[in-house]
Amino acid sequence: MASVIVRPRARLFHGHDWVHDNEVFKVTGNPADGDVVGLKDQRNRFLGSAIYNSRSKIPARRFSRQRQDLNADFFRRRINMAGEYRDRLGLDSQARREVWSESDGLPGLILDRYGDCVVMQTLTLAMDQRRETIADAVMEVIRPRCLIERNDAPVRRAEGLELRTGILRGEAPGAFEVSLGGIKFGVELPGGQKTGLYLDQGDNYALVAAHARGMRVLDCFSNQGGFALACARAGAAHVTAVDISATACASIADNAARNQANVRVVEDNVFDFLKAAVSREETFDLVILDPPSFTRDRARLNDALRGYKEIHLRAARLLGNGGLLATFCCSHHVSEAGFLDIAGDALVDAAKTARIRSHYFQRADHPAILRLPESAYLKGFLLEMVPGR
């Protein structure tokens, strides 16, 4: 087995599974990109098995602390273990993330299940090279009616991979319906955003909606309307959902009809909508901010932070005393403490004081691994505007 010798002080020695390019001391054995390599320290002690890609800024990603190859049996075992874990937690298999990359010991592999269909992403070179073997394992372990490849994520380019979508097994199912968090959603595969739905918010729809009865609710970056629909079903007095995508807005309207929910749908840039709403002196009782990640890398972090602050400032100005702001960030480049700082700075500028009512996290089918902070990416808070302050 070829080896990657890791420098001292690399994050690997503190429990992380990634080896960045500046943490590589040397490479022995001339491995090809996509090969399995052994990880060793400079005293030649074995640290685990990893996938290798010299073209990536993360040339080695550990997937086992033992000597292990990526063969068919390995994929069957890991996929089965991931499913059993979710079954033990009682997660409905109708709509859930079945495998989530490093969190399930399969770096770069994502499997999302919708009814009897599975959508697959292979975001690392090693997984992409073995996608047929993985597809066979999926069909054997999960036994879906169809397996769809959704490899159009731009992050693939960092691994030197082309963008690609298609049907790997079975036939395209067309449009059908699934339930997530008690809400009916229309799904059309292989179309739509991401692999279908934003499954990580599945629990948070109901948690936020529990506060919505009798309220005027504004759901920003609504996507397919999860929060808006949950709030309408929970007895909100009025619900407005805003998204810039015409396709998303059509989905919200369709999902509202499915759930017999009264939701006003607005196709607009959220930044522009909030600015205009402040100018009109509109008020809401509950504002929900669930934007897509404003940054995919640290180089653009400052721009992202300005964007987060702007939407918080404008949202806060729409809330009166006792108003609620449910706010989320899905970028692992923004820490939880940093996200609260952004919200706090915006509230200072809006002359508001808020208290933290609730703390939100990603659903358990997106497990967070201790010492792998990138896996704990979704953070959210419910903030209440303090009266008389």
Order of alpha helices (4+ residues) and beta strands (2+ residues): beta-beta-beta-beta-beta-beta-alpha-beta-beta-beta-alpha-alpha-beta-beta-beta-beta-alpha-beta-alpha-beta-alpha-beta-alpha-beta-alpha-beta-alpha-beta-beta
